[in-house]
Amino acid sequence: MYRIRTMNKISPEGLELFPRDKYEVASDLPNPDAILVRSAELHEMEIPETLKAIARAGAGYNNIPVAACTDKGIVVFNTPGGNANAVKELAIASLLISSRKIFDGIAWAKTIADRKDEVPDLVEKGKSKFEGPEIKGKTLGVIGLGAIGVMVANDAIALGMDVIGFDPFISVDAAWNLSRSVKRADTLESLLMKSDYVTLHVPLSDATKGTLDAGKFRIMKKGARVLNLARGGLVNEADMIVALNEGRIGSYVTDFPSAELLACPGAICVPHLGASTPEAEDNCAMMAVRQLMDFLESGSIRNSVNFPHCRLDQRAPYRLIVANRNIPNMVGQITTILAGASINITDMINHHRDDHAINLIDTENLIPPEVMEKIAAVDGIIRVRTITKS
């Protein structure tokens, strides 16, 4: 029986995927095999020794202590693409509200509600204050062409915009789905110089923090509009406020309000609604649950943020799963120990990612505890466990 601790309210559509005869699911389970989380902060949590995996029902994972998990051989999953359509729809709406002063106009209209019969004339006289440009024919720069960025780019093309994309690490799948009409920028700077609108769709990391700052604003078109529905830290907030106040940036739509941005004219603060649709919550929960089940029951890994993608169809009755540091002769040492114990290997796969690797090794024989202990004692081995095929 696998034990799953939920750290937030998780969509029932996802939780119902857990077979009740194999999984125990609750918010207060001690010694869990896995944690299913949305936005709960885990950095200060004591990591249980039993924990094998954490699945984030969403794309961002800055609430999870990934480095500490990696050191313990705990696989961390996220669900890229599960909320892609929800974020894409908000991005398209953001293009419009960044241009047309729709919110300002609606707020002003409410102030004349008590003028009764004068309202129609007042509307005609006052509407010019809220004039704004159309997006058709303008240039949109999309930074990050993952699941969300590709959808935003394609829909912007359909709306008549010229679209430039920048992503030096674009995946093959994303490239296949991207419209041929999207132009490729060789550098971030070239994209910024040409764009009337810029939208960010990259994860937050040390490398991407402050992607847009004062230096970048200086090379952008005067009055360009910026959309950030990805992570607040991608934009240097202090520099953005200065650029808005100076009129260098026309407007800034962000899904990550702060007191300073809320007080800044030109900043349009959305209260973190990017993935706030029932469909997105269901999709992310179902993805997270399937990934956890696949890993716990077969050792297969997909959409992990700290270990490599790894999958091997299991035909033999037993499987050994080894997480180790990516150093020479690890596979040789493992297989030598198994051969010395007369354990016959029927199939195996080894994949690495940066400094860490995963081995899936199928055997005809059950591996005795003393052999498991020998493997675990090898320098560089982080974690070992076995699975019996059901």
N, C-alpha and C positions, 0 to 999 in steps of 0.2 A: 504494500500500500504506500503510494507516494503522498507526501504531505505538502500542501500548497498554502502558504500564508498570503492573504490579500492585504495590501497596505492602504488601499483606497476603495471607494465604491466602484466596482468593476461591472461592466455591462453584463446582465444575465445572459445575453446572446453568446458571450464568450464562455462564461462559467458553465453553461449547460453542456459544453463540449467535453468536459472532464467526465469520463466514465466513473460512476459512483462506486463500482466494485473495485476500482484500482486507485482512486484518488480521494483524499480527504481534503476538503477546502474550507478554510475559515480564516477570520481576521486575527484570531488569538492563538493560533497553533504554535506550540513550542517545537523546537528542533525541526524546522521545515526543510524539505528537500529543495524547495524553490520558493521564490517570492514573486508575486504579481503586483505591479505597482503602476500608478499613474504619476502624480505629482508629489507624493510624500517624500520628505527629505530623509535620505538614508545615510548621510555622511557621518552622523554622530551615533548611528546604531551599532551595537556590538554584533559582529557577524557570527552567526551560529556555525559551529564546526560541521554540522550536517549539511549546510547549504551548498548546493551544486550549481544553481543558476538563479538569475534574476531577469525577469522579462518586464520591460517598460512598455505599457500600452500607449505608445506614442513615439514620435521620432526623436525628440530631445532626451538626453540622458544625463544632464549636468546635475541632477539630484541624486545620482548614484556614484559611490566611490569606486570608479572603474579600476584605477590603479591598484587599490587594495584588494579588490576582487580578483584581478589578474594574478597577483602574487599568491593567492590561495587556490588558484585553478577554478575559480567560479566564473562561469560563462555568463556574460551580460548581453541580453538581446534588446533590440528595439523593433519598431514596426514601421519602417519607412514605406510611405505610399498608402498606409492605412487611412490617413486623414488628408490625403493629397487633394481630393476633389473639394473638400470643405475649405481648405486653405486657398485653393485656386479661385473658388468663387469669391472669397473675401478679397483676394488680390484684384480681381476684376472690378469689384465694387470700389476698392480703394483708388484705382485709376480714375474713376469717375468723381468720387468725392474730393480727390486732391485737386481736381480741375474746376469743377462747376460751383463751388461754394454753396453746395446744396444744404449742408447743415446750418451754415450761417443764415441762409435765406429762410429756412424753416423756423429757426429761433427768432428771427426778426418778425416773421409773420404772426407768431404767437403774441407778440407785444402789441399788436393792433387789433386784437380780438374784440376789445370793448368799444371799438369805433363804429360798429354796426354798419349802417348804410354807406359809410365812407370807405369801407374796406376795399371794394374793387378799385376805386380811384387811387387809393394809397398804394395798393399792390403795383399798379401800372407805373406810378411815380417812383416807387422804391426799388423796383426789380433790377435796375441798371447797376446798383451797388454790388450785385451778386453775379455779375457776368463772369464767365470763365470759358476757356477754350475747349473745343472738342478733342477727343483723343485720336480720331481717324486721321491718318496721314502723318502722325507724330511718330517719333522713334522711341521704342522701349528697349532699355538695356536690362537683360536678365542675367544676374550673377548667380551661378549655380544651376546646372541643368540635370538635377535629379528628378524624381517622380513629380514633385510639385512644379519645379522650374520649367520642365518640358510642357506640362499642361498649361501653365500661364502663357508661355511663348506661343503655343499653338492657338490658343483662344484669342490672344492679342492679334495674331495674323488674321484670324477669321473676322475680327472687328475692324480690320483695315489699317492696322498699325504696321510700321516697319520695325522689325525686331532684330536685335543683335544679342548674341549669347556669349558668355564667357564661362568656361569650365575646363581647366586643363586636365581634370580627372574624370571626364564624362565616361559613363559605362557604355558597353556595347548595346545593352537593352535600351538605355535612354536615347542613344544615337539613332537606333532604329525607329523610335517613336517620335522623334523630333521632325517637325515640318521642314521640308527642303527650302522653304522660303526664309528660314531663320539664318541670318548671316553670322559668321564666326568672328569673334574678336580675338586677335592674337595676344593682347594684353588687357588687363583691367583698365589701364589708363586710356587706351584707345576707345573702349566701350564708353567710359565716362565722358569723354570729350564729345561724343556724337549723340548722346542720349538726351531726350527731353524728359523722360521718366526713367528711373532706375529702381529695380525691385530685387531684393536680396532673398536667396533661397539656398543658403549654405548652413551647415552646423556651426555652432560656436566652439572654437578651440583656441589654443595659444596662437596658432597660425592665422586664424580669421578674426580674432578680437580686434575691434577698431578698424575693420576693413575700410570703412568710410570715416575720414577725419578731416581736419582743416586743410591738409595738403591736397586731399582728393577733391574737396569742395572747390578749391581754387581753380582746378582744371575743368570742372563741369560747366555746362552752359548756365549762364545767369538765369535764375528763375526755374531751374530744373526741379522736378518733383521726385521725392524719394519715398519708397514703400519698404517697410521692414516688418514682415510678419513671421520672421524666422527666429531671431533671438536679439534681445535688446543690446547686448554687448557687441554686436557686429558694427554698431555705429557709435562713435565717440559722442556721447550725449552733450557734453559741454560745448564741443566744437559745433554740433548741429544747432544748438540754441543761438550761438553767435551768428552762424550763417543765416538762420531764419530772421533774426533781428536786423541783419544787414541787408536782407533781400537777396542774398546770393542764392539761397535755396528757396523755391517758391512755396513749397509745403512739404510736410513730413508726416506721413501716415505710419503710426507704429502700433503694434499690438501689445506694447510693453510700457504702459504709462508710468510716469514718476511725477512727484509734486512739481518739479521744475518744468517738465514738459507740459503738464496740464495748465500751467500759468503762462505758457509761451504762445503768443499769437503765431499762427502758421503751423503749429503742431496739432495734428488730429489724432487724438488718443483713443484707441479702441481697447476695451477692457478684456484683452486676451481671449478673443472669440474665434481665433483661427480654426481650431478643431472642435468648436462647441456646436456640433450637430449630433443628433442621435445616430445618424448613419456612420459618422466618423468614429464615435465611441464604440459602436458595435464592431466595426471593421477592425479597429486597433486591438480590441479585446480578443476577438477571434484569432487574429494573427498571432498575438502573444501566446495564447493558450496552445495553439497548434505547434508553435516553435518549442515551447516548454515540453510538451508531450513527446515530440519527436526526439528531443535531446535526452530526456530522462529514460525513454524506452529503447532508444537505439544509439544514442551518442551523436546523432547527426546534428550538424550546426548550420543554421542559415540566419542571416541578419544579425550576426553577433558584432558588437562594437569592439571586442578585445581579443577574440580568437578567430582563426580562419574558417571560412566556409569549408565544410567537410561532410561528405555523405558517402555511404557504402551500403549497398543492399546486403542484408544479413541472411546468409543461407546456412551457416553453421549454427550449432546449438548454443555456443557461448561467444561472448564478445568482451574483449579487454579494451578499456578506454584509458588512454594515458595523456595527460597534459604535462608538457615539459618545456624547459627553456630551449631555444633554438640554437643548440651548440653541436659540434661534430660528434658522431658516433653514438648518438642516443638510440637510434633504431637498432644498431648493431648490439649494443649492450642489452636491450630488452629482448631481442630475439635469441641471443646467446643464453640468457637465463631461462627462457621458455624451452629451448632445445635441451638444455641440461636437465630439465625436469620431464623430458619426453612429452612435451606438449606440442602437438602438431598444428601448425598454422595453415589454415585453408585459404585465407584471403587477408589483405591488409591495405591500409592507405595512410599516408603521412602528409599532412599539409601544414605549412607554417605561415605566420603573419608577424612580421617584424621580429621581435625577440622571443616569440612563443610558438609552440607547435602542438598539434593534436594528432594522436595515433589511434586508429580504429583497427583492432587486430582480432580476427575471427579464428576460433580454435575448435577442434573436435572434442577436446577434453576440458572438464571443469578445472580451473586453475586453483590449486590449494592455497590456503592462507599464507603458508610459509613462503611460497613463490611470490605471492603478491607483496609480501614484506620485503623480499629481496629487490623486487623492481622498485618499490617505493623508496628504498634506501639508496638507489643510484643517484649520484650527484647530478642535479639538474632536473630531476623528476619533481613535479609539483603536486600531482594528484593522480591516483589510479582507482578505478572501480571496474566491476564486471557486471554484465547483463546476461541473463539467460533468456533465450528466445522463447516467447510464449506460443 
